[in-house]
Amino acid sequence: LAYSIMGIKDKSRVMMVQFHQSYSYEDFIMGFRPTENGFELKRGTFYNFCKDAEIDSDNAYFFIIDEINRGNLSKILGELFMLLENDKRGIKLQLLYSDEKFSVPENIYIIGTMNTADRSLALIDYALRRRFSFFTMKPAFENAMFRQYLSELKNPNLDSLVRQVQELNKEIVQDTSLGEGFCIGHSYFCGYDACGNDLVKQIIEYDLLPILAEYWYDEPGEAEKWTKTLRNVLKVLSG
C-alpha cells in the first residue's frame, strides 16, 4: 500500500515495527537505557523516522505498525495521541524525557494493521480510533488474480476446497459468537508453485481444522460437521 501511494518502491521511506505487550514509549519515542556507565537517553524508532521525514519534506514517508492493537497504546504513544491528528501536524509539544519540543511532520503517514479475531485482545479505543480511517481486508477468493493463481496450479481438489471454505465462511459470518472477522482467508492457499493432493491434505489437517476446533470449542458437533466436509474433498474427487 505504501509503495502504491508513493508510486515507487523506495524502502528508505518506509519503516515497519510490530507492537506487543513489552513495547513501550521508550522504544517508540525516547527513554533512558542502561549503558556500561549508567543510563543514556536513547531516541526511539518513530522519533528518528520523523526526523528523517522532516529533512525530506517533499516526499511521503510511511510508518507501518503491525499488530497495532497488541500494544498498550496509551503507554506507547504518549503525546502522540494529540500529535498524530491531521490538524496537529507540525505543532510542537514538550517531550517527556527531554527539553526538546517535538512534532509529527505532515509528510508522515501511519498504517496500522490488526486482527480483530483474537479474543485475547481489546479493540482500539475510541480516542485513537477517531485518528485513523479503517479499511477491512476480506478474503479475496473471488479476486481475479487469485482465480488466475488457482487455475495455474491445476488441482481440482484445491479448487473444491476453496469452494467449501467459501461456504464455511458464510456460516462463520452468521454465527453470532464469531462473525465476519473470523472468516478463513485466502492466504492459506497462497505462495505455492505447485499443489498436489498431499499439500491439499496438509492445508486441511494442519491449517484449517485446528482453527475450526478453536472456533467451535463449545460446539463440537459444528466442528465435526465441517471436519467431515473438508476431509471429504479429497475423497470425492480422488475416489
N, C-alpha and C positions, 0 to 999 in steps of 0.2 A: 504494500500500500504506500509506504514512504517513497520508494523508488518511482512508483507510478505517478505520484503527485509531483515529485521532483522533475520527472521527465528524463532522468539519467540515473545510472546506478553508481552513486558516489558514497562509498562506505564511510568516508571521513565525516560525513554529515549525519550519520545515524549511529545511535548508541542504544544498547539493549541491556536491561537488568531484570532480575526476577525478584519479586518481593516474597518474603517469608517471615515467620514469627521472630527471627533473630535480626532481621533487617531494621536499621534504626536511622534516626536523624543524622547521627554522626557518620554513617555510611553514605547518606544521600546528600547532605549539605556540608557540614563540617563538625569536628569534635576533637577532643583531646584523646590521643592514642599513646600507649606506653612505648618508650624507647629505652635504649641502654642506660640513659642518664636521667630518666624520669618520664615526663609526658611532653608531647609535642602536638600543636594544633595542626590537624590534617584536613585538607579540603576534600569533600566527597565528590562522587561521580557527577551528580547533577550540577553542582556548583561549577566544576571545571568545564562541563559541557556548555553551560550558559556563557561562560567567559569566551569560549571558542566561537560561539554564535555571535556574540557582541562584536567581535573583530570582523566577522564576515556577514555584516548585516544585510547585504543584498541577496543572500541565499537562504532558503528554508532549511532548518535543522529539525531532525525528528528524534525524539527520545521515547523509546518503547519500553513500557513496563509490563512484563509478563506476569500473570497471576496477581494482578493488582489488588484483588480482594483477600489475598492471603497474608498481607502485612497489616500491622497496626498503623492505619493511615494517619491518625492524629499524631502518633509518636514520630512517624517518618517525615511527614510533610511540614509540620510546624507552621512557620509563617507563610508557607506556600499555599495554604488554604485560601489566602487572600490574593497572593501574587500571581496565581495561575489564571485568575479571571481575565477575560478579554479586555475589560476596561481598566484593569490594574497593571497591564503590561508596561514596563518602563518605569513604574513608580517604585521608588527605593524604600526599603524598610530595614530597620535595625536587626541584625542577626543576633542569635542567641549567644554565640561563643566568641564574638569579636566586636570591635568598634565599627567595623565596616557596615555600610548600608548596601543592601543587595536588591536587585530587581531581576525579573524574568524577561528576557528580550522578546520583542514582538515576533521575531522570525523563528521562534521555537514552537514546535507542535508536539504534543504528547499523545501517544497512542497507548491505551491500556487494554490488556486482554484479561478475560476472566471466564471461569467455568461455573455457571450457576447450578450445575447438577450436584456439586459436592455439598452434602448436607452438613458437614462439619464447619462450613464457612458461612459467615454472615454476608449479606449483600452490602454493597457500598451505601453508606448513609447518605441522607438527602443533602447534607452540606457539601459533599464532594460531587454527588450525582449531578447537581444543577450546574456544575462547572464543566461537564462533559456532554457531548452528544453520544447517543448509543445506537449501535447497529448490531442486530442479531445475526450471527452466522448459522445458517441452517444446513442440514445435509444436502449435498449437491448431486444427488443420484440422477436427476434429470438434466444436469448441466451438459451442454454439447461436448465439451472437452472430456468429461468423464465417460460419456457414452462412447466416444471415439476410442478412448483408452480401453474400455471393456471389449469393444469389437476387435481391437488389435490383439488382445490376449486369447481370443478364440476358445473360450472354455464355457460350454453351455451350463455346466454345473455352477460356475461362478455367476453367470447371468441369472440363473434361477435363484441362487442365494440372495442376490441383490434385490430381486423382486420380493422375496419373502421378508427381507429386512424392511422394505418399504411398507409392507403390510403390518409388520411388527410395530413400526413407528406410529402407525395410525392408532394402534391400541395403546401405546405408551402415552400418546397425546391425550387420549380420552380418559386415561387412568387419573383420578383425582389426587392420588398420592405421588404421582410422577409429573407428567406434563411435558410440554414441548422441549424444555431444557434438557430432558433425559433421552432424547431421540438418539439412535445409533447413527454415527456419522460415516461419511464415505471414506474417511482416511484409513479405516481398517482394510480397505481393498486396494489401496494405492501403493505405488512405489515398486511394483514388480515388473520385471522384463518378460517373465513368462509365468504361467499359472497352471499347474497340473492339479489333479484331484487331491493329491496329498496336501497341497497348500490350502485348498478349499477346506479340507477336513481340519487342518490346523487352525484356520481362522474361526471355524465353528466351535471347536473344542476348547481352544485356549484364549480366544479373544471375546467371542460373543456370549457363550454360555455362562462363564463366570460373572459377567455383567448382569445377565438376567437373574441369576441366582441371588445376586445382591439386591437388585431392584425389587424382586418379589420374595424376599426372605420370609415375610409373613404370609405369603400366598403361594405355597409350594405347588399347588395344582396349576396355577397360571404358568409358573416357571417350567413345570414338567411338560405342559402342553406345547410351549414354544421350543423346548428342547427336542421333543419328538419331531416337530415340524421342520426345524433347521437340519437336524440329522437326516431326515427323510429326503433332503435334497439330493444327496449322493445316491441313495438307494433307488430313487425313482428313475434318475437318468442313467445310472450305471447298471441297473438290474435288467 
